[in-house]
Amino acid sequence: MIPGASDGAIADWLETQLRAALDTAPGQVSITVPGGATPFPILAELAGRALDWPRVAVWPGDERIVAEHDPASNLGRIRAALGHTGARIVPLQESSQPPHFALAWLGMGGDGHIASLFPSSDPRADDHLAVRRLTPEPLPPEAPFERLTLTIPALLASHALLFVIRGEAKRALFEAAAAGQNDLPVARLLRAASQPVTCFT
């Protein structure tokens, strides 16, 4: 874990990762990013960096099944943050075939969920689907919508994993998951991961 990282420091790290991926890949570089409150100030910082943005494809890790102009839409918020850079913002659909990601950036809820893989959905590292449609149980009152989500195998089809965890309770939960002390969705992902995992707190 890397404690006390500012939004600007995390944007610096992301810029370095993206620049390295763009330098080594001949074509498009794909990343997936989370929704929620944490990533968007970081994405605003990143948007000002001089990257070859037209070669970057940005996927939501999950999406609420709402219109893109709805304030609850992760796609809409990502497009508002990065669309002006020239990056390709990719809608998540049930029929999507996600690429191998240069980076999978994930958030984590207080219940250990990642993307929209809540504990009640019993996500599996051997899921045969890359994208699932599901209804969280219980429905979060602040976002009571059906979801589309990348599955654990789709998230693990990545060169590196990034978490940004804010708050002591979430940090303790993440540390327990990383140590194999629970079986929450985040723990299942970390247990199956073979790539580098970076966590800013």
C-alpha positions in Angstrom: 0.0 0.0 0.0 1.1 3.5 -0.7 -0.3 5.8 2.0 -1.3 9.4 1.8 -1.2 9.8 -2.0 -2.8 12.9 -3.4 -5.0 13.0 -6.5 -2.1 14.6 -8.3 0.4 11.9 -7.2 -2.0 9.2 -8.4 -2.5 11.0 -11.7 1.3 11.1 -12.0 1.5 7.3 -11.5 -1.3 6.8 -14.1 0.4 9.0 -16.6 3.6 6.9 -16.2 1.7 3.7 -16.6 -0.1 4.9 -19.7 3.0 6.4 -21.3 4.8 3.1 -20.9 1.9 1.2 -22.4 1.7 3.5 -25.3 5.4 3.3 -25.9 5.4 -0.5 -26.1 2.1 -1.1 -27.8 1.8 -0.5 -31.6 -1.9 0.4 -31.5 -4.6 1.1 -29.1 -4.1 0.8 -25.3 -7.2 0.0 -23.2 -7.8 0.7 -19.5 -10.9 0.2 -17.3 -11.8 2.7 -14.6 -14.3 2.6 -11.7 -17.3 4.8 -10.9 -18.0 6.3 -7.5 -16.7 9.6 -6.1 -13.0 8.8 -5.8 -11.8 8.5 -9.4 -13.1 11.6 -11.0 -10.9 14.2 -9.4 -8.0 12.0 -10.3 -9.2 11.7 -13.9 -9.6 15.4 -14.1 -5.9 15.7 -13.2 -5.0 13.0 -15.7 -6.9 14.7 -18.5 -4.5 17.6 -18.5 -1.5 15.4 -19.2 0.1 15.3 -22.7 -0.6 11.7 -23.7 -1.4 10.2 -27.0 -5.1 10.2 -26.0 -6.6 9.1 -29.3 -4.8 5.8 -28.9 -6.4 5.3 -25.4 -9.7 3.4 -25.0 -11.4 3.8 -21.6 -13.9 1.2 -20.4 -16.1 1.5 -17.3 -15.6 -1.4 -15.0 -19.3 -1.4 -14.4 -22.4 0.6 -15.5 -25.8 1.4 -14.0 -28.5 0.6 -16.6 -29.6 4.2 -17.1 -29.3 6.6 -20.0 -25.8 8.1 -20.5 -27.1 11.6 -19.6 -28.3 10.3 -16.3 -26.1 11.5 -13.4 -25.8 7.9 -12.3 -24.2 6.8 -15.5 -20.5 5.9 -15.1 -20.1 6.2 -18.9 -21.5 9.7 -18.9 -19.2 10.8 -16.1 -16.1 9.2 -17.8 -17.0 10.9 -21.0 -17.4 14.2 -19.2 -14.0 13.8 -17.6 -12.0 12.4 -20.6 -14.0 12.8 -23.7 -12.4 16.2 -24.6 -9.0 14.5 -24.7 -9.8 12.5 -27.8 -9.7 9.2 -25.8 -12.2 6.6 -27.0 -14.9 6.1 -24.3 -16.3 2.6 -24.7 -19.9 1.8 -23.6 -20.2 -1.4 -21.5 -22.8 -3.7 -23.1 -23.9 -7.2 -22.3 -22.4 -8.4 -25.6 -19.1 -6.6 -25.1 -15.9 -8.5 -25.7 -13.4 -6.6 -23.4 -9.8 -6.4 -24.6 -6.7 -7.2 -22.5 -6.3 -4.1 -20.4 -3.0 -2.3 -19.9 -4.5 -1.4 -16.5 -7.6 -2.3 -14.6 -8.4 0.4 -12.0 -10.8 -0.8 -9.4 -12.6 0.8 -6.5 -13.9 -1.2 -3.5 -17.1 -0.8 -1.5 -17.4 -1.0 2.3 -18.8 -4.5 1.8 -15.8 -5.6 -0.3 -17.5 -5.4 -3.7 -15.5 -4.5 -6.8 -17.1 -3.1 -10.0 -20.7 -4.3 -9.5 -19.6 -7.7 -8.2 -21.4 -7.6 -4.8 -21.0 -10.4 -2.2 -24.6 -11.6 -2.9 -23.7 -12.2 -6.6 -21.1 -14.8 -5.6 -18.5 -13.7 -8.3 -16.1 -16.4 -9.4 -12.6 -16.3 -10.8 -13.6 -19.0 -13.3 -16.7 -17.2 -14.6 -17.2 -18.1 -18.3 -18.6 -14.6 -19.1 -16.7 -11.4 -19.4 -19.7 -9.2 -18.7 -22.7 -9.9 -16.5 -26.0 -8.2 -16.0 -27.2 -8.3 -12.4 -29.2 -6.6 -9.7 -27.3 -5.9 -6.5 -28.9 -7.3 -3.3 -29.6 -5.2 -1.4 -30.0 -2.4 -3.9 -27.8 0.5 -2.8 -30.3 3.3 -2.0 -28.1 5.9 -3.6 -28.0 3.9 -6.9 -31.0 1.5 -7.0 -30.3 0.3 -10.6 -29.6 -2.9 -12.4 -26.0 -3.1 -13.5 -23.6 -4.4 -16.1 -20.2 -5.4 -14.8 -17.0 -6.8 -15.9 -16.4 -10.2 -14.2 -13.3 -11.2 -12.3 -11.7 -13.0 -15.4 -12.3 -9.8 -17.5 -10.7 -7.6 -14.8 -7.8 -10.1 -14.5 -7.1 -9.9 -18.2 -4.9 -6.9 -17.5 -1.2 -6.1 -17.2 -1.7 -4.5 -13.8 -4.3 -3.8 -11.2 -4.8 -0.5 -9.3 -6.9 0.3 -6.3 -7.5 3.7 -4.6 -8.8 3.0 -1.1 -10.0 5.9 1.0 -10.8 5.6 4.7 -9.5 3.5 7.6 -12.3 0.9 7.5 -11.9 0.2 3.8 -8.1 0.0 4.2 -8.5 -2.6 6.9 -10.9 -4.6 4.8 -8.6 -4.5 1.8 -5.6 -5.6 4.0 -7.6 -8.5 5.3 -8.7 -9.5 1.8 -5.1 -9.3 0.6 -4.0 -11.5 3.5 -6.7 -14.1 2.6 -8.7 -13.4 5.8 -12.1 -13.1 4.1 -13.8 -14.4 0.9 -15.3 -11.1 -0.3 -15.3 -10.3 -4.0 -12.1 -8.2 -3.6 -10.4 -11.2 -1.9 -11.4 -13.5 -4.7 -9.9 -11.2 -7.3 -6.6 -10.7 -5.3 -6.3 -14.4 -4.7 -6.5 -15.1 -8.4 -4.3 -12.2 -9.5 -0.8 -12.9 -10.9 -0.1 -9.3 -12.1 1.3 -6.4 -10.1 -1.3 -4.9 -7.7 -0.8 -1.2 -6.6 -3.0 0.3 -3.9 -3.0 4.0 -3.0 -4.6 5.0 0.3 
